[in-house]
Amino acid sequence: MMAKAAISLHFPSKGILQATLQALKPETRATLSRRCRTLIHAKGNSLTLTIEAHDTSALRAAINSYLRWMLLTQTIV
């Protein structure tokens, strides 16, 4: 069974968005596991993260990881 989630977040400025995007892009290339695939892109002041996984457990783990990393970028910026 495939599971998929799309998360869109709005940022207060393009600078913060670009910093977050640059921090997360390498993580999308180095997959967390063979069980999921992640795409990330920005439009305007919004960032969209799309995660496809082989099962809901892998999807949940990937979502938690990316949201945690996004939160980390916000506390540093």
VENPE-V797015 format. One record per residue. RES is the residue in three letters. NEAR is the number of other C-alpha atoms within 8 Angstrom. Layout:
# VENPE-V797015
<<RES	NEAR> <RES	NEAR>>
This chain:
# VENPE-V797015
<<MET	4> <MET	8> <ALA	10> <LYS	9> <ALA	8> <ALA	8> <ILE	7> <SER	8> <LEU	7> <HIS	7> <PHE	10> <PRO	7> <SER	7> <LYS	9> <GLY	6> <ILE	11> <LEU	14> <GLN	8> <ALA	10> <THR	11> <LEU	12> <GLN	8> <ALA	9> <LEU	11> <LYS	9> <PRO	8> <GLU	9> <THR	11> <ARG	6> <ALA	6> <THR	10> <LEU	7> <SER	5> <ARG	6> <ARG	8> <CYS	14> <ARG	10> <THR	10> <LEU	8> <ILE	11> <HIS	8> <ALA	10> <LYS	6> <GLY	5> <ASN	11> <SER	11> <LEU	14> <THR	11> <LEU	11> <THR	11> <ILE	14> <GLU	12> <ALA	13> <HIS	11> <ASP	10> <THR	9> <SER	6> <ALA	11> <LEU	16> <ARG	8> <ALA	8> <ALA	11> <ILE	9> <ASN	8> <SER	8> <TYR	9> <LEU	8> <ARG	8> <TRP	9> <MET	10> <LEU	8> <LEU	8> <THR	11> <GLN	9> <THR	6> <ILE	5> <VAL	6>>
